[in-house]
Structure formats: structure tokens, C-alpha cells
Amino acid sequence: MATWITRLDPEPTAGGPRLAVKDAIDVAGVPTTVGCAAIADDAQPAAADASCVARARERGARIVGKTNLHELCFGTTGVNPWFGTPVNPLDPDRVPGGSSSGSAVAVATGEADIAYGTDTGGSVRIPAACCGVVGLKTTWGHIPLGGVWPLAPSLDTVGPLARDVAGVVIAMALLDPAFDKNATISPAHTVGRLRVPGVRSDIDAAVDAALREAELDLVDVHLEGWDAAANALFPIINAEAWESDRHLVESKAEPRIGADVLARLGFGRTVSPADVATARADRAAWRLELADVFTRVELLALPTLDDVPPTVEEAAATTRSMGALTRPFNVAGTPAIALGNLQLVAPWHREDLLCATAARVEEAIGGRVG
């Protein structure tokens, strides 16, 4: 299995959870490769923990290794040409999802209690759905990104993964000193059910069944800005990724970067300032629309993925994006949790409400969706 890039002996701290860290996040004394040969060739041990890792270590977390990922955090399948592809524990023929593939597999297989990933367009939630675990994308700006390799700084977030909601709550308390893992938060009552064209009917049906079992008060909602928000991510992420990683491309005539990621970086070289400006205007309008809908419903509910994960073989032959249902919420910066293939979205900084409601659904259905 290619779950890990670096395995570590856990610190002897008594009782602390075993923490796996995506190898885009610095751990003191360990090189950060970002799953990329162009970086790994010259990577030196990190001088210090990333701020999010330092917080966890201070609170007793035992770091057990750095996990594999889609190269440079820039892909949704988790397929990695340099370090191998983590094996999806639900179906070894299918991709584990990316980019935080190794983090999802590590908790799904019990090799870690909790894991950290990054989410720029769905990279915590997509592997959570593929591997049948729980993944939380935090509010943009909520968790400090010091010591985290940037992809698109106006979209990047750090978030936890675990086998269940209780594990995500523990991990959130490590990430955010203000998050009280023992707080009693009432689940949401009124949830807006967002229906997006193109989702497989059986996936929509499974989401509906889970929400009914949890006895949530559902209200169908329609968001006019959905398509514009989904499309706005591309100019922003491409332009910012190019600025983050262009040195890897320009430093060598034949950079050691996988073909799929190299092509994505190339899009950023040519994206126009006008397209980025339009995307940012659409982002501002989308945030206003979401702020308005959250005056009428407490959360939004929709699937995490619109289709089953492709096979590893299919992923090598297609450019299909798996982030159609996740990326609009990176554009908005709102928090979102993937309970397998159920995605719940909250107003900014309401990770507590997400966890409380996801826990209610989890208890009602006895696990995750999908």
C-alpha cells in the first residue's frame, strides 16, 4: 500500500490520538515532499512544525507519519506517479480520491485515529466520500496555514478526517483551541436540500434517505449562482497555483512533475487577469447569495460526489473532475463536512453545528452515506 510517504514511530505521549499528517504540511525533522519528485529530490527536513501540527502536538497528539497525496495537492483522484496510489479500502480497483488520499486511507484502515488534510476544491471531502470516512473542510482563514505548502492561498484550508464524527470532533479540538469537543450543540433543524442536475439518481436517493432517517426538517432550495460559483474556482485556482509552483516548472527543462499536474499548472500560465477578475466578482456575489439563504435554513445538504469514484484505470484515461459538488463551497469559504457521500454545508465558522448535525445523521443511519 502507498498510504504513507514517511512513517514515524509515534511519540510516547500517553493516551493521545494517533495523527497522520498530509505531506503538504510541515512536521519538524521530516522533509515535506508534497507528493512531487521535483520537490522530494531536494527536500530538507522541516525546521519546525506547521502551526496546526504544533497545536496538535502540544495537546498530546502522537504523529505517526506523513501521508501520500495527489501531487502538489492539485488533483481529485489521489493517483500519484511518484509515490504510488493509496488503495481504496472500499474497492481497491477505484481511486481513493484526492488530494488528501493517504489521510483518508490511513483513518479508514485504522492506521491512524485522526488525520489532517488540505481542501482547496474538495480535497478533504472527496477522499472521505471515496473511502467511506468523515472529512471536514474548515472555514477559509479559520485554521492558520503557516507551514502548509500553498496551492491557491485564497482557497486553501486545513481540515480533519476520521472514521466517524467523534474523531473529527477530537481533531477539530486539536486544530482550534476555541473548539470545545465537550460542548453541547443542538443539531440543525431546518436544512436546505440542494439538488444539482447530473447527480446519479441512486446517490440522491441515498442522501434523501439518510436525511429522512435523521428526521431533519428539509426545505428544497435553489441557488441561482451555483453554476457561476462552480466555474469561478478554475481561473482562481489555476492562476494562484501557477504563482505558487511556477518555480518548479521554470527551474528545469524537464521538470519532474506528473503529466496531469503539469498540464493543470500550464492552464495558470495562460489565464487572463480579466477572467480572474470576473471569477472574483462571481465569488463575491455567491457569498452574498449564501449569506441570504442561511437566513432561511441552518444548513445545506447535497451529495459529496455526483457519481461513483472512477477506477484507477479510468482515472488515467480521463480528465473528469470529481469536485463538481464541492468546489462552490471553497469559492465561498464556508465550512462543509462529508459524511461519506452526504455533504452538509454551514455558515462561516459554524463547524460546531456541522459536527452536531452530522453526528445526528450518523447515529440515525448507523454510519456514513454510500
C-alpha positions in Angstrom: 0.0 0.0 0.0 1.1 3.5 -0.8 -0.7 5.3 2.1 2.4 6.8 3.6 5.3 8.8 2.3 7.1 8.8 5.6 6.3 6.5 8.6 7.2 7.7 12.1 7.3 6.0 15.4 4.6 7.6 17.5 5.6 9.8 20.4 5.2 8.1 23.7 2.6 10.6 24.9 0.1 8.5 26.9 -3.4 8.5 25.6 -3.1 10.9 22.7 -4.7 10.2 19.4 -2.5 8.8 16.6 -2.3 11.6 14.0 -1.5 11.2 10.3 -0.4 14.4 8.5 -0.7 15.0 4.8 2.7 15.5 3.3 1.9 19.1 2.3 2.1 20.1 6.0 5.4 20.5 7.8 6.4 18.1 10.6 9.6 19.1 12.3 12.6 16.9 11.3 10.8 15.4 8.3 11.1 16.5 4.6 7.8 17.8 3.1 7.6 16.4 -0.5 4.0 17.5 -1.4 4.0 14.1 -3.3 6.2 15.6 -6.0 9.5 14.3 -7.3 10.6 17.9 -8.2 10.4 18.8 -4.5 11.4 15.5 -3.0 14.7 15.5 -4.9 16.0 18.4 -2.8 13.7 18.4 0.2 15.3 19.0 3.6 13.8 18.2 7.0 11.4 20.9 8.1 12.9 23.1 10.8 9.6 23.4 12.7 6.1 22.0 12.8 3.4 23.8 10.8 1.3 25.8 13.3 -1.6 23.3 13.1 0.7 20.4 13.8 2.4 22.3 16.7 -1.1 22.8 18.2 -1.9 19.1 18.0 1.5 18.1 19.4 1.0 20.4 22.4 -2.3 18.8 23.1 -0.9 15.3 23.1 -1.4 14.0 19.6 1.1 11.3 18.5 2.2 11.9 15.0 2.5 8.5 13.2 3.6 9.7 9.7 3.1 11.8 6.6 0.6 10.6 4.1 0.6 10.4 0.4 -1.5 12.7 -1.8 -2.3 13.8 -5.3 0.8 15.6 -6.4 1.1 19.2 -5.3 -2.4 18.9 -3.9 -3.6 19.6 -7.4 -6.0 16.7 -8.4 -9.0 14.9 -7.2 -8.2 11.2 -7.9 -5.3 10.6 -5.5 -3.3 8.9 -8.2 0.4 9.6 -7.7 3.0 8.7 -10.3 6.0 9.1 -7.9 4.8 7.5 -4.6 2.1 5.2 -5.8 -1.6 5.4 -5.2 -3.2 4.6 -1.8 -5.5 1.7 -2.1 -9.2 2.5 -1.6 -10.3 0.2 1.3 -13.9 0.0 -0.1 -12.9 -1.0 -3.6 -9.2 -1.5 -4.5 -10.0 -1.0 -8.2 -11.3 2.5 -7.6 -9.4 5.7 -6.8 -9.1 6.8 -3.2 -9.9 10.4 -4.1 -7.7 13.4 -3.7 -5.9 15.2 -3.0 -5.8 14.0 0.7 -5.9 10.4 -0.4 -3.4 8.9 2.1 -5.0 10.7 5.0 -8.4 9.2 4.2 -7.0 5.7 3.7 -4.9 5.9 6.9 -8.0 6.5 9.1 -10.2 4.1 7.1 -7.8 1.3 7.6 -7.1 2.1 11.3 -3.5 3.1 10.8 -4.3 6.4 12.4 -7.1 7.7 14.7 -7.3 11.1 13.0 -5.6 12.8 10.1 -5.1 16.2 8.7 -5.6 17.0 5.0 -5.9 20.2 3.0 -9.0 21.2 1.0 -8.8 23.7 -1.9 -11.5 22.4 -4.2 -12.7 19.3 -2.3 -9.5 17.6 -1.3 -10.7 16.5 2.2 -14.3 15.8 1.3 -13.7 13.9 -1.9 -11.4 11.2 -0.4 -13.8 11.0 2.6 -16.6 10.1 0.2 -14.5 7.7 -1.8 -13.2 5.8 1.3 -16.3 5.9 3.5 -14.9 8.2 6.2 -15.7 11.6 7.6 -13.9 14.7 6.4 -14.4 18.4 7.4 -13.4 21.4 5.3 -13.0 24.3 7.7 -13.9 27.9 7.1 -11.3 29.6 4.9 -9.0 31.5 7.2 -10.1 29.7 10.4 -7.1 27.4 10.7 -3.6 29.1 10.2 -1.7 27.9 7.2 1.8 28.6 8.4 4.0 25.7 7.3 1.5 24.4 4.8 2.5 24.2 1.1 0.3 26.7 -0.8 -1.7 25.7 -3.8 -4.2 28.6 -4.1 -4.0 30.7 -1.0 -7.4 32.4 -1.3 -9.0 28.9 -1.3 -6.6 26.7 0.8 -7.8 25.2 4.1 -6.7 22.6 6.5 -9.2 20.1 7.9 -9.5 16.8 9.7 -10.5 13.3 8.7 -11.6 10.4 10.9 -13.6 7.2 10.8 -16.5 8.9 12.5 -17.8 12.3 13.5 -16.5 11.8 17.1 -13.0 11.5 15.7 -13.4 14.7 13.6 -14.6 16.5 16.8 -11.4 15.4 18.6 -9.3 16.5 15.6 -11.0 19.9 15.5 -10.3 20.5 19.1 -6.6 19.9 18.3 -6.8 22.3 15.4 -8.8 25.1 17.0 -8.2 26.0 20.7 -11.6 27.6 20.7 -13.4 24.5 19.6 -14.9 22.7 22.6 -15.2 19.0 21.9 -17.4 18.6 25.0 -19.8 21.4 24.1 -23.5 20.5 23.8 -24.6 21.9 20.4 -28.1 21.2 19.1 -28.2 19.8 15.6 -29.8 21.9 12.9 -33.5 21.5 12.4 -34.1 23.3 9.1 -31.9 22.0 6.3 -31.9 23.2 2.8 -31.8 20.3 0.3 -29.9 21.4 -2.7 -30.5 19.4 -5.9 -27.9 19.7 -8.6 -28.5 18.4 -12.1 -26.4 15.4 -13.2 -26.2 13.6 -9.9 -26.9 9.9 -10.2 -30.4 9.1 -9.0 -29.3 6.4 -6.6 -26.9 8.8 -4.9 -29.6 11.5 -4.5 -31.9 8.8 -3.1 -29.3 7.6 -0.5 -28.8 11.2 0.7 -32.6 11.8 0.9 -33.0 8.5 2.9 -30.3 9.5 5.4 -31.8 12.9 6.0 -35.2 11.4 6.5 -33.8 8.9 9.0 -32.3 11.7 10.9 -35.8 13.4 11.0 -34.4 16.8 9.8 -36.8 19.4 8.5 -36.0 19.6 4.8 -36.7 22.6 2.5 -35.8 22.4 -1.2 -33.6 25.3 -2.1 -32.4 26.6 -5.5 -29.3 28.8 -5.8 -29.1 30.9 -8.9 -25.4 31.4 -8.6 -24.4 27.7 -8.4 -23.0 27.4 -11.9 -21.1 30.6 -11.8 -19.6 29.7 -8.4 -18.6 26.3 -9.7 -16.9 27.8 -12.7 -15.3 30.6 -10.7 -12.9 28.2 -9.0 -11.0 27.4 -12.1 -9.5 30.8 -13.0 -8.7 31.5 -9.4 -7.1 28.1 -8.6 -5.2 28.0 -11.9 -3.8 31.5 -11.5 -2.8 31.1 -7.9 -1.4 27.5 -8.4 0.8 28.9 -11.2 2.2 31.6 -8.8 2.7 29.0 -6.1 4.5 26.4 -8.2 5.8 28.0 -11.3 9.4 27.8 -10.0 9.2 24.1 -10.2 8.3 24.3 -13.9 10.7 27.0 -14.9 13.7 25.8 -13.0 14.3 22.8 -15.3 13.8 22.0 -18.9 12.1 18.7 -18.0 10.6 19.2 -14.5 9.9 16.1 -12.5 6.1 16.7 -12.3 3.4 14.3 -13.4 1.8 14.9 -16.7 -1.7 15.7 -15.3 -0.5 18.2 -12.8 2.0 19.8 -15.2 -0.9 20.3 -17.6 -3.0 21.9 -14.9 -0.2 24.3 -14.0 0.1 25.2 -17.6 -3.5 26.5 -17.5 -2.4 29.0 -14.9 0.3 30.4 -17.2 -2.3 31.5 -19.7 -5.3 32.5 -17.5 -6.1 36.2 -18.1 -6.4 38.8 -15.4 -9.9 39.6 -16.8 -11.0 36.0 -16.2 -9.7 36.1 -12.7 -11.4 39.4 -12.0 -14.7 38.0 -13.3 -14.3 34.9 -11.1 -13.7 37.0 -8.1 -16.8 39.1 -8.8 -18.8 35.9 -9.1 -17.3 34.7 -5.8 -18.5 37.9 -4.1 -22.0 37.5 -5.4 -22.0 33.8 -4.4 -21.1 34.7 -0.9 -23.9 37.2 -0.7 -26.4 34.6 -2.0 -25.3 32.0 0.5 -25.5 34.5 3.4 -29.1 35.2 2.3 -30.1 31.5 2.1 -28.6 30.9 5.6 -31.1 33.4 7.0 -33.8 30.9 5.9 -32.1 27.5 6.6 -29.4 26.5 9.1 -27.5 24.1 6.8 -27.4 22.9 3.2 -27.4 19.3 2.2 -26.4 17.6 -1.0 -24.1 14.7 -2.1 -20.4 14.9 -1.9 -19.8 13.2 -5.3 -22.2 13.1 -8.2 -21.1 9.6 -9.4 -19.2 6.6 -8.1 -15.4 7.0 -8.0 -13.7 6.1 -11.3 -11.4 3.1 -11.4 -7.7 3.8 -11.3 -7.6 2.7 -14.9 -10.4 5.1 -15.9 -8.7 7.9 -14.0 -5.6 7.5 -16.1 -7.6 7.9 -19.3 -9.9 10.8 -18.4 -9.8 14.4 -17.1 -13.1 14.0 -15.3 -13.3 16.3 -12.3 -14.7 14.8 -9.1 -15.2 18.2 -7.4 -18.4 19.4 -9.1 -20.3 19.4 -5.8 -17.5 20.5 -3.5 -15.7 23.4 -5.2 -18.5 26.0 -4.9 -18.0 26.0 -1.2 -14.3 26.5 -1.5 -15.2 29.6 -3.6 -17.5 30.8 -0.8 -15.1 29.8 2.0 -17.9 28.1 4.0 -17.2 25.0 6.1 -18.6 21.7 4.9 -18.5 18.1 6.2 -18.6 14.9 4.2 -20.3 12.1 6.0 -19.2 9.7 3.3 -21.3 10.8 0.3 -23.5 13.2 2.3 -22.3 16.7 2.3 -23.5 19.3 4.8 -22.6 23.0 4.5 -22.9 25.6 7.2 -22.5 29.3 7.5 -19.0 30.6 8.1 -17.3 29.5 11.4 -20.1 27.0 12.3 -18.1 23.9 12.3 -19.7 23.0 15.6 -23.2 23.0 14.0 -21.9 20.8 11.2 -20.4 18.2 13.6 -23.6 18.2 15.7 -25.8 17.6 12.8 -23.5 15.1 11.1 -23.5 13.1 14.4 -27.2 13.0 14.4 -27.3 11.6 10.9 -24.6 9.2 11.7 -26.5 7.8 14.7 -29.7 7.6 12.7 -28.3 5.6 9.9 -25.5 3.7 11.8 -22.6 5.0 9.7 -21.8 7.1 6.6 -23.7 7.5 3.3 -22.5 5.5 0.4 
